[in-house]
Amino acid sequence: MYGSDVIEIQKKLKKLGFFNGNPNGKFGIETEKAVQEYCKSNGLYIRKTIDKELQIHMGFKLID
């Protein structure tokens, strides 16, 4: 998974203090760990990917 959507999610995770790297658009182990920590911190089901539910919880407006 990679692209501009991942960059935006990485930026959001960084702003919230969960992602320490530089947003690069690649969903690697560092992003996966940041997602898991975000989920744990917010009482959400801990996942390894970014699904629609998580994007909405993070404040992203999805366009179908």
mmCIF file of the N, C-alpha and C atoms, coordinates in Angstrom:
data_MODEL
# 
_entry.id   MODEL 
# 
loop_
_atom_site.group_PDB 
_atom_site.id 
_atom_site.type_symbol 
_atom_site.label_atom_id 
_atom_site.label_alt_id 
_atom_site.label_comp_id 
_atom_site.label_asym_id 
_atom_site.label_entity_id 
_atom_site.label_seq_id 
_atom_site.pdbx_PDB_ins_code 
_atom_site.Cartn_x 
_atom_site.Cartn_y 
_atom_site.Cartn_z 
_atom_site.occupancy 
_atom_site.B_iso_or_equiv 
_atom_site.pdbx_formal_charge 
_atom_site.auth_seq_id 
_atom_site.auth_comp_id 
_atom_site.auth_asym_id 
_atom_site.auth_atom_id 
_atom_site.pdbx_PDB_model_num 
ATOM 1   N N  . MET A 1 1  ? 0.850   -1.170 0.000  1.00 0.00 ? 1  MET A N  1 
ATOM 2   C CA . MET A 1 1  ? 0.000   0.000  0.000  1.00 0.00 ? 1  MET A CA 1 
ATOM 3   C C  . MET A 1 1  ? 0.898   1.237  0.000  1.00 0.00 ? 1  MET A C  1 
ATOM 4   N N  . TYR A 1 2  ? 0.653   2.120  -0.919 1.00 0.00 ? 2  TYR A N  1 
ATOM 5   C CA . TYR A 1 2  ? 1.432   3.354  -0.987 1.00 0.00 ? 2  TYR A CA 1 
ATOM 6   C C  . TYR A 1 2  ? 0.655   4.405  -1.762 1.00 0.00 ? 2  TYR A C  1 
ATOM 7   N N  . GLY A 1 3  ? 1.070   5.641  -1.628 1.00 0.00 ? 3  GLY A N  1 
ATOM 8   C CA . GLY A 1 3  ? 0.444   6.720  -2.376 1.00 0.00 ? 3  GLY A CA 1 
ATOM 9   C C  . GLY A 1 3  ? 0.153   7.934  -1.519 1.00 0.00 ? 3  GLY A C  1 
ATOM 10  N N  . SER A 1 4  ? -0.555  8.872  -2.118 1.00 0.00 ? 4  SER A N  1 
ATOM 11  C CA . SER A 1 4  ? -0.833  10.143 -1.451 1.00 0.00 ? 4  SER A CA 1 
ATOM 12  C C  . SER A 1 4  ? -1.749  9.963  -0.241 1.00 0.00 ? 4  SER A C  1 
ATOM 13  N N  . ASP A 1 5  ? -2.633  8.970  -0.287 1.00 0.00 ? 5  ASP A N  1 
ATOM 14  C CA . ASP A 1 5  ? -3.488  8.711  0.873  1.00 0.00 ? 5  ASP A CA 1 
ATOM 15  C C  . ASP A 1 5  ? -2.653  8.304  2.078  1.00 0.00 ? 5  ASP A C  1 
ATOM 16  N N  . VAL A 1 6  ? -1.653  7.471  1.843  1.00 0.00 ? 6  VAL A N  1 
ATOM 17  C CA . VAL A 1 6  ? -0.781  7.025  2.926  1.00 0.00 ? 6  VAL A CA 1 
ATOM 18  C C  . VAL A 1 6  ? 0.005   8.204  3.480  1.00 0.00 ? 6  VAL A C  1 
ATOM 19  N N  . ILE A 1 7  ? 0.452   9.092  2.622  1.00 0.00 ? 7  ILE A N  1 
ATOM 20  C CA . ILE A 1 7  ? 1.179   10.290 3.085  1.00 0.00 ? 7  ILE A CA 1 
ATOM 21  C C  . ILE A 1 7  ? 0.297   11.096 4.035  1.00 0.00 ? 7  ILE A C  1 
ATOM 22  N N  . GLU A 1 8  ? -0.955  11.298 3.665  1.00 0.00 ? 8  GLU A N  1 
ATOM 23  C CA . GLU A 1 8  ? -1.856  12.090 4.509  1.00 0.00 ? 8  GLU A CA 1 
ATOM 24  C C  . GLU A 1 8  ? -2.078  11.405 5.852  1.00 0.00 ? 8  GLU A C  1 
ATOM 25  N N  . ILE A 1 9  ? -2.224  10.100 5.839  1.00 0.00 ? 9  ILE A N  1 
ATOM 26  C CA . ILE A 1 9  ? -2.408  9.359  7.085  1.00 0.00 ? 9  ILE A CA 1 
ATOM 27  C C  . ILE A 1 9  ? -1.142  9.426  7.934  1.00 0.00 ? 9  ILE A C  1 
ATOM 28  N N  . GLN A 1 10 ? 0.019   9.306  7.297  1.00 0.00 ? 10 GLN A N  1 
ATOM 29  C CA . GLN A 1 10 ? 1.274   9.423  8.033  1.00 0.00 ? 10 GLN A CA 1 
ATOM 30  C C  . GLN A 1 10 ? 1.411   10.813 8.657  1.00 0.00 ? 10 GLN A C  1 
ATOM 31  N N  . LYS A 1 11 ? 1.030   11.847 7.915  1.00 0.00 ? 11 LYS A N  1 
ATOM 32  C CA . LYS A 1 11 ? 1.092   13.216 8.444  1.00 0.00 ? 11 LYS A CA 1 
ATOM 33  C C  . LYS A 1 11 ? 0.195   13.355 9.667  1.00 0.00 ? 11 LYS A C  1 
ATOM 34  N N  . LYS A 1 12 ? -1.007  12.794 9.581  1.00 0.00 ? 12 LYS A N  1 
ATOM 35  C CA . LYS A 1 12 ? -1.956  12.867 10.695 1.00 0.00 ? 12 LYS A CA 1 
ATOM 36  C C  . LYS A 1 12 ? -1.397  12.113 11.911 1.00 0.00 ? 12 LYS A C  1 
ATOM 37  N N  . LEU A 1 13 ? -0.879  10.906 11.673 1.00 0.00 ? 13 LEU A N  1 
ATOM 38  C CA . LEU A 1 13 ? -0.299  10.127 12.772 1.00 0.00 ? 13 LEU A CA 1 
ATOM 39  C C  . LEU A 1 13 ? 0.895   10.852 13.388 1.00 0.00 ? 13 LEU A C  1 
ATOM 40  N N  . LYS A 1 14 ? 1.678   11.520 12.562 1.00 0.00 ? 14 LYS A N  1 
ATOM 41  C CA . LYS A 1 14 ? 2.839   12.280 13.058 1.00 0.00 ? 14 LYS A CA 1 
ATOM 42  C C  . LYS A 1 14 ? 2.362   13.453 13.916 1.00 0.00 ? 14 LYS A C  1 
ATOM 43  N N  . LYS A 1 15 ? 1.363   14.173 13.433 1.00 0.00 ? 15 LYS A N  1 
ATOM 44  C CA . LYS A 1 15 ? 0.814   15.306 14.170 1.00 0.00 ? 15 LYS A CA 1 
ATOM 45  C C  . LYS A 1 15 ? 0.276   14.873 15.533 1.00 0.00 ? 15 LYS A C  1 
ATOM 46  N N  . LEU A 1 16 ? -0.289  13.667 15.575 1.00 0.00 ? 16 LEU A N  1 
ATOM 47  C CA . LEU A 1 16 ? -0.853  13.141 16.812 1.00 0.00 ? 16 LEU A CA 1 
ATOM 48  C C  . LEU A 1 16 ? 0.192   12.464 17.704 1.00 0.00 ? 16 LEU A C  1 
ATOM 49  N N  . GLY A 1 17 ? 1.440   12.366 17.211 1.00 0.00 ? 17 GLY A N  1 
ATOM 50  C CA . GLY A 1 17 ? 2.525   11.809 18.012 1.00 0.00 ? 17 GLY A CA 1 
ATOM 51  C C  . GLY A 1 17 ? 2.712   10.303 17.920 1.00 0.00 ? 17 GLY A C  1 
ATOM 52  N N  . PHE A 1 18 ? 2.125   9.670  16.924 1.00 0.00 ? 18 PHE A N  1 
ATOM 53  C CA . PHE A 1 18 ? 2.235   8.222  16.786 1.00 0.00 ? 18 PHE A CA 1 
ATOM 54  C C  . PHE A 1 18 ? 3.252   7.788  15.730 1.00 0.00 ? 18 PHE A C  1 
ATOM 55  N N  . PHE A 1 19 ? 3.585   8.675  14.812 1.00 0.00 ? 19 PHE A N  1 
ATOM 56  C CA . PHE A 1 19 ? 4.497   8.345  13.714 1.00 0.00 ? 19 PHE A CA 1 
ATOM 57  C C  . PHE A 1 19 ? 5.711   9.250  13.822 1.00 0.00 ? 19 PHE A C  1 
ATOM 58  N N  . ASN A 1 20 ? 6.905   8.659  13.896 1.00 0.00 ? 20 ASN A N  1 
ATOM 59  C CA . ASN A 1 20 ? 8.120   9.452  14.085 1.00 0.00 ? 20 ASN A CA 1 
ATOM 60  C C  . ASN A 1 20 ? 8.922   9.677  12.815 1.00 0.00 ? 20 ASN A C  1 
ATOM 61  N N  . GLY A 1 21 ? 8.604   8.952  11.770 1.00 0.00 ? 21 GLY A N  1 
ATOM 62  C CA . GLY A 1 21 ? 9.369   9.065  10.529 1.00 0.00 ? 21 GLY A CA 1 
ATOM 63  C C  . GLY A 1 21 ? 8.928   10.236 9.678  1.00 0.00 ? 21 GLY A C  1 
ATOM 64  N N  . ASN A 1 22 ? 9.507   10.307 8.501  1.00 0.00 ? 22 ASN A N  1 
ATOM 65  C CA . ASN A 1 22 ? 9.102   11.312 7.531  1.00 0.00 ? 22 ASN A CA 1 
ATOM 66  C C  . ASN A 1 22 ? 8.046   10.699 6.619  1.00 0.00 ? 22 ASN A C  1 
ATOM 67  N N  . PRO A 1 23 ? 6.889   11.351 6.476  1.00 0.00 ? 23 PRO A N  1 
ATOM 68  C CA . PRO A 1 23 ? 5.855   10.822 5.597  1.00 0.00 ? 23 PRO A CA 1 
ATOM 69  C C  . PRO A 1 23 ? 6.414   10.609 4.186  1.00 0.00 ? 23 PRO A C  1 
ATOM 70  N N  . ASN A 1 24 ? 6.325   9.370  3.708  1.00 0.00 ? 24 ASN A N  1 
ATOM 71  C CA . ASN A 1 24 ? 6.880   9.050  2.396  1.00 0.00 ? 24 ASN A CA 1 
ATOM 72  C C  . ASN A 1 24 ? 5.898   8.316  1.490  1.00 0.00 ? 24 ASN A C  1 
ATOM 73  N N  . GLY A 1 25 ? 4.697   8.053  1.995  1.00 0.00 ? 25 GLY A N  1 
ATOM 74  C CA . GLY A 1 25 ? 3.682   7.405  1.175  1.00 0.00 ? 25 GLY A CA 1 
ATOM 75  C C  . GLY A 1 25 ? 3.788   5.902  1.101  1.00 0.00 ? 25 GLY A C  1 
ATOM 76  N N  . LYS A 1 26 ? 4.742   5.311  1.820  1.00 0.00 ? 26 LYS A N  1 
ATOM 77  C CA . LYS A 1 26 ? 4.903   3.855  1.813  1.00 0.00 ? 26 LYS A CA 1 
ATOM 78  C C  . LYS A 1 26 ? 4.418   3.297  3.138  1.00 0.00 ? 26 LYS A C  1 
ATOM 79  N N  . PHE A 1 27 ? 3.502   2.356  3.067  1.00 0.00 ? 27 PHE A N  1 
ATOM 80  C CA . PHE A 1 27 ? 2.965   1.748  4.279  1.00 0.00 ? 27 PHE A CA 1 
ATOM 81  C C  . PHE A 1 27 ? 3.878   0.613  4.698  1.00 0.00 ? 27 PHE A C  1 
ATOM 82  N N  . GLY A 1 28 ? 4.846   0.953  5.547  1.00 0.00 ? 28 GLY A N  1 
ATOM 83  C CA . GLY A 1 28 ? 5.809   -0.026 6.029  1.00 0.00 ? 28 GLY A CA 1 
ATOM 84  C C  . GLY A 1 28 ? 5.578   -0.338 7.494  1.00 0.00 ? 28 GLY A C  1 
ATOM 85  N N  . ILE A 1 29 ? 6.553   -0.988 8.098  1.00 0.00 ? 29 ILE A N  1 
ATOM 86  C CA . ILE A 1 29 ? 6.446   -1.428 9.487  1.00 0.00 ? 29 ILE A CA 1 
ATOM 87  C C  . ILE A 1 29 ? 6.261   -0.258 10.451 1.00 0.00 ? 29 ILE A C  1 
ATOM 88  N N  . GLU A 1 30 ? 6.916   0.864  10.192 1.00 0.00 ? 30 GLU A N  1 
ATOM 89  C CA . GLU A 1 30 ? 6.785   2.025  11.079 1.00 0.00 ? 30 GLU A CA 1 
ATOM 90  C C  . GLU A 1 30 ? 5.358   2.585  11.049 1.00 0.00 ? 30 GLU A C  1 
ATOM 91  N N  . THR A 1 31 ? 4.764   2.634  9.874  1.00 0.00 ? 31 THR A N  1 
ATOM 92  C CA . THR A 1 31 ? 3.378   3.102  9.757  1.00 0.00 ? 31 THR A CA 1 
ATOM 93  C C  . THR A 1 31 ? 2.438   2.099  10.408 1.00 0.00 ? 31 THR A C  1 
ATOM 94  N N  . GLU A 1 32 ? 2.688   0.821  10.189 1.00 0.00 ? 32 GLU A N  1 
ATOM 95  C CA . GLU A 1 32 ? 1.854   -0.223 10.790 1.00 0.00 ? 32 GLU A CA 1 
ATOM 96  C C  . GLU A 1 32 ? 1.867   -0.105 12.316 1.00 0.00 ? 32 GLU A C  1 
ATOM 97  N N  . LYS A 1 33 ? 3.045   0.080  12.889 1.00 0.00 ? 33 LYS A N  1 
ATOM 98  C CA . LYS A 1 33 ? 3.152   0.222  14.342 1.00 0.00 ? 33 LYS A CA 1 
ATOM 99  C C  . LYS A 1 33 ? 2.429   1.482  14.825 1.00 0.00 ? 33 LYS A C  1 
ATOM 100 N N  . ALA A 1 34 ? 2.530   2.564  14.064 1.00 0.00 ? 34 ALA A N  1 
ATOM 101 C CA . ALA A 1 34 ? 1.845   3.805  14.425 1.00 0.00 ? 34 ALA A CA 1 
ATOM 102 C C  . ALA A 1 34 ? 0.327   3.610  14.407 1.00 0.00 ? 34 ALA A C  1 
ATOM 103 N N  . VAL A 1 35 ? -0.177  2.890  13.425 1.00 0.00 ? 35 VAL A N  1 
ATOM 104 C CA . VAL A 1 35 ? -1.612  2.596  13.344 1.00 0.00 ? 35 VAL A CA 1 
ATOM 105 C C  . VAL A 1 35 ? -2.039  1.777  14.558 1.00 0.00 ? 35 VAL A C  1 
ATOM 106 N N  . GLN A 1 36 ? -1.252  0.786  14.902 1.00 0.00 ? 36 GLN A N  1 
ATOM 107 C CA . GLN A 1 36 ? -1.591  -0.060 16.047 1.00 0.00 ? 36 GLN A CA 1 
ATOM 108 C C  . GLN A 1 36 ? -1.601  0.748  17.343 1.00 0.00 ? 36 GLN A C  1 
ATOM 109 N N  . GLU A 1 37 ? -0.629  1.621  17.514 1.00 0.00 ? 37 GLU A N  1 
ATOM 110 C CA . GLU A 1 37 ? -0.571  2.459  18.724 1.00 0.00 ? 37 GLU A CA 1 
ATOM 111 C C  . GLU A 1 37 ? -1.745  3.436  18.764 1.00 0.00 ? 37 GLU A C  1 
ATOM 112 N N  . TYR A 1 38 ? -2.096  3.991  17.609 1.00 0.00 ? 38 TYR A N  1 
ATOM 113 C CA . TYR A 1 38 ? -3.250  4.895  17.535 1.00 0.00 ? 38 TYR A CA 1 
ATOM 114 C C  . TYR A 1 38 ? -4.512  4.150  17.968 1.00 0.00 ? 38 TYR A C  1 
ATOM 115 N N  . CYS A 1 39 ? -4.696  2.956  17.437 1.00 0.00 ? 39 CYS A N  1 
ATOM 116 C CA . CYS A 1 39 ? -5.875  2.154  17.779 1.00 0.00 ? 39 CYS A CA 1 
ATOM 117 C C  . CYS A 1 39 ? -5.908  1.843  19.270 1.00 0.00 ? 39 CYS A C  1 
ATOM 118 N N  . LYS A 1 40 ? -4.783  1.399  19.800 1.00 0.00 ? 40 LYS A N  1 
ATOM 119 C CA . LYS A 1 40 ? -4.703  1.047  21.224 1.00 0.00 ? 40 LYS A CA 1 
ATOM 120 C C  . LYS A 1 40 ? -5.023  2.266  22.081 1.00 0.00 ? 40 LYS A C  1 
ATOM 121 N N  . SER A 1 41 ? -4.465  3.401  21.733 1.00 0.00 ? 41 SER A N  1 
ATOM 122 C CA . SER A 1 41 ? -4.649  4.633  22.498 1.00 0.00 ? 41 SER A CA 1 
ATOM 123 C C  . SER A 1 41 ? -6.091  5.128  22.463 1.00 0.00 ? 41 SER A C  1 
ATOM 124 N N  . ASN A 1 42 ? -6.808  4.796  21.390 1.00 0.00 ? 42 ASN A N  1 
ATOM 125 C CA . ASN A 1 42 ? -8.180  5.283  21.218 1.00 0.00 ? 42 ASN A CA 1 
ATOM 126 C C  . ASN A 1 42 ? -9.231  4.212  21.481 1.00 0.00 ? 42 ASN A C  1 
ATOM 127 N N  . GLY A 1 43 ? -8.823  3.094  22.054 1.00 0.00 ? 43 GLY A N  1 
ATOM 128 C CA . GLY A 1 43 ? -9.772  2.043  22.398 1.00 0.00 ? 43 GLY A CA 1 
ATOM 129 C C  . GLY A 1 43 ? -10.414 1.366  21.204 1.00 0.00 ? 43 GLY A C  1 
ATOM 130 N N  . LEU A 1 44 ? -9.707  1.350  20.087 1.00 0.00 ? 44 LEU A N  1 
ATOM 131 C CA . LEU A 1 44 ? -10.222 0.733  18.868 1.00 0.00 ? 44 LEU A CA 1 
ATOM 132 C C  . LEU A 1 44 ? -9.649  -0.663 18.687 1.00 0.00 ? 44 LEU A C  1 
ATOM 133 N N  . TYR A 1 45 ? -10.308 -1.432 17.856 1.00 0.00 ? 45 TYR A N  1 
ATOM 134 C CA . TYR A 1 45 ? -9.791  -2.741 17.467 1.00 0.00 ? 45 TYR A CA 1 
ATOM 135 C C  . TYR A 1 45 ? -8.406  -2.531 16.855 1.00 0.00 ? 45 TYR A C  1 
ATOM 136 N N  . ILE A 1 46 ? -7.415  -3.244 17.356 1.00 0.00 ? 46 ILE A N  1 
ATOM 137 C CA . ILE A 1 46 ? -6.044  -3.074 16.860 1.00 0.00 ? 46 ILE A CA 1 
ATOM 138 C C  . ILE A 1 46 ? -5.894  -3.805 15.542 1.00 0.00 ? 46 ILE A C  1 
ATOM 139 N N  . ARG A 1 47 ? -5.511  -3.060 14.531 1.00 0.00 ? 47 ARG A N  1 
ATOM 140 C CA . ARG A 1 47 ? -5.396  -3.591 13.173 1.00 0.00 ? 47 ARG A CA 1 
ATOM 141 C C  . ARG A 1 47 ? -4.044  -3.239 12.585 1.00 0.00 ? 47 ARG A C  1 
ATOM 142 N N  . LYS A 1 48 ? -3.722  -3.873 11.490 1.00 0.00 ? 48 LYS A N  1 
ATOM 143 C CA . LYS A 1 48 ? -2.445  -3.623 10.814 1.00 0.00 ? 48 LYS A CA 1 
ATOM 144 C C  . LYS A 1 48 ? -2.616  -2.794 9.557  1.00 0.00 ? 48 LYS A C  1 
ATOM 145 N N  . THR A 1 49 ? -3.842  -2.508 9.188  1.00 0.00 ? 49 THR A N  1 
ATOM 146 C CA . THR A 1 49 ? -4.115  -1.736 7.980  1.00 0.00 ? 49 THR A CA 1 
ATOM 147 C C  . THR A 1 49 ? -5.009  -0.555 8.312  1.00 0.00 ? 49 THR A C  1 
ATOM 148 N N  . ILE A 1 50 ? -5.186  0.300  7.337  1.00 0.00 ? 50 ILE A N  1 
ATOM 149 C CA . ILE A 1 50 ? -6.041  1.465  7.512  1.00 0.00 ? 50 ILE A CA 1 
ATOM 150 C C  . ILE A 1 50 ? -7.320  1.223  6.724  1.00 0.00 ? 50 ILE A C  1 
ATOM 151 N N  . ASP A 1 51 ? -8.388  0.939  7.449  1.00 0.00 ? 51 ASP A N  1 
ATOM 152 C CA . ASP A 1 51 ? -9.665  0.714  6.782  1.00 0.00 ? 51 ASP A CA 1 
ATOM 153 C C  . ASP A 1 51 ? -10.520 1.984  6.857  1.00 0.00 ? 51 ASP A C  1 
ATOM 154 N N  . LYS A 1 52 ? -11.711 1.913  6.271  1.00 0.00 ? 52 LYS A N  1 
ATOM 155 C CA . LYS A 1 52 ? -12.584 3.091  6.236  1.00 0.00 ? 52 LYS A CA 1 
ATOM 156 C C  . LYS A 1 52 ? -12.948 3.574  7.635  1.00 0.00 ? 52 LYS A C  1 
ATOM 157 N N  . GLU A 1 53 ? -13.244 2.634  8.526  1.00 0.00 ? 53 GLU A N  1 
ATOM 158 C CA . GLU A 1 53 ? -13.616 2.994  9.898  1.00 0.00 ? 53 GLU A CA 1 
ATOM 159 C C  . GLU A 1 53 ? -12.510 3.807  10.571 1.00 0.00 ? 53 GLU A C  1 
ATOM 160 N N  . LEU A 1 54 ? -11.275 3.372  10.394 1.00 0.00 ? 54 LEU A N  1 
ATOM 161 C CA . LEU A 1 54 ? -10.149 4.070  11.005 1.00 0.00 ? 54 LEU A CA 1 
ATOM 162 C C  . LEU A 1 54 ? -9.954  5.452  10.376 1.00 0.00 ? 54 LEU A C  1 
ATOM 163 N N  . GLN A 1 55 ? -10.084 5.540  9.066  1.00 0.00 ? 55 GLN A N  1 
ATOM 164 C CA . GLN A 1 55 ? -9.938  6.835  8.399  1.00 0.00 ? 55 GLN A CA 1 
ATOM 165 C C  . GLN A 1 55 ? -10.984 7.830  8.905  1.00 0.00 ? 55 GLN A C  1 
ATOM 166 N N  . ILE A 1 56 ? -12.213 7.354  9.058  1.00 0.00 ? 56 ILE A N  1 
ATOM 167 C CA . ILE A 1 56 ? -13.276 8.228  9.561  1.00 0.00 ? 56 ILE A CA 1 
ATOM 168 C C  . ILE A 1 56 ? -12.965 8.640  11.002 1.00 0.00 ? 56 ILE A C  1 
ATOM 169 N N  . HIS A 1 57 ? -12.510 7.691  11.814 1.00 0.00 ? 57 HIS A N  1 
ATOM 170 C CA . HIS A 1 57 ? -12.176 8.008  13.207 1.00 0.00 ? 57 HIS A CA 1 
ATOM 171 C C  . HIS A 1 57 ? -11.069 9.049  13.279 1.00 0.00 ? 57 HIS A C  1 
ATOM 172 N N  . MET A 1 58 ? -10.143 9.015  12.321 1.00 0.00 ? 58 MET A N  1 
ATOM 173 C CA . MET A 1 58 ? -9.028  9.965  12.305 1.00 0.00 ? 58 MET A CA 1 
ATOM 174 C C  . MET A 1 58 ? -9.432  11.321 11.743 1.00 0.00 ? 58 MET A C  1 
ATOM 175 N N  . GLY A 1 59 ? -10.678 11.425 11.259 1.00 0.00 ? 59 GLY A N  1 
ATOM 176 C CA . GLY A 1 59 ? -11.179 12.712 10.777 1.00 0.00 ? 59 GLY A CA 1 
ATOM 177 C C  . GLY A 1 59 ? -11.109 12.927 9.282  1.00 0.00 ? 59 GLY A C  1 
ATOM 178 N N  . PHE A 1 60 ? -10.817 11.869 8.538  1.00 0.00 ? 60 PHE A N  1 
ATOM 179 C CA . PHE A 1 60 ? -10.772 12.002 7.083  1.00 0.00 ? 60 PHE A CA 1 
ATOM 180 C C  . PHE A 1 60 ? -12.179 11.872 6.516  1.00 0.00 ? 60 PHE A C  1 
ATOM 181 N N  . LYS A 1 61 ? -12.476 12.693 5.527  1.00 0.00 ? 61 LYS A N  1 
ATOM 182 C CA . LYS A 1 61 ? -13.748 12.607 4.831  1.00 0.00 ? 61 LYS A CA 1 
ATOM 183 C C  . LYS A 1 61 ? -13.525 11.785 3.574  1.00 0.00 ? 61 LYS A C  1 
ATOM 184 N N  . LEU A 1 62 ? -14.227 10.678 3.479  1.00 0.00 ? 62 LEU A N  1 
ATOM 185 C CA . LEU A 1 62 ? -14.033 9.767  2.363  1.00 0.00 ? 62 LEU A CA 1 
ATOM 186 C C  . LEU A 1 62 ? -14.984 10.090 1.225  1.00 0.00 ? 62 LEU A C  1 
ATOM 187 N N  . ILE A 1 63 ? -14.468 9.959  0.028  1.00 0.00 ? 63 ILE A N  1 
ATOM 188 C CA . ILE A 1 63 ? -15.269 10.155 -1.173 1.00 0.00 ? 63 ILE A CA 1 
ATOM 189 C C  . ILE A 1 63 ? -15.312 8.827  -1.902 1.00 0.00 ? 63 ILE A C  1 
ATOM 190 N N  . ASP A 1 64 ? -16.506 8.324  -2.123 1.00 0.00 ? 64 ASP A N  1 
ATOM 191 C CA . ASP A 1 64 ? -16.633 7.033  -2.820 1.00 0.00 ? 64 ASP A CA 1 
ATOM 192 C C  . ASP A 1 64 ? -16.590 7.218  -4.311 1.00 0.00 ? 64 ASP A C  1 
# 
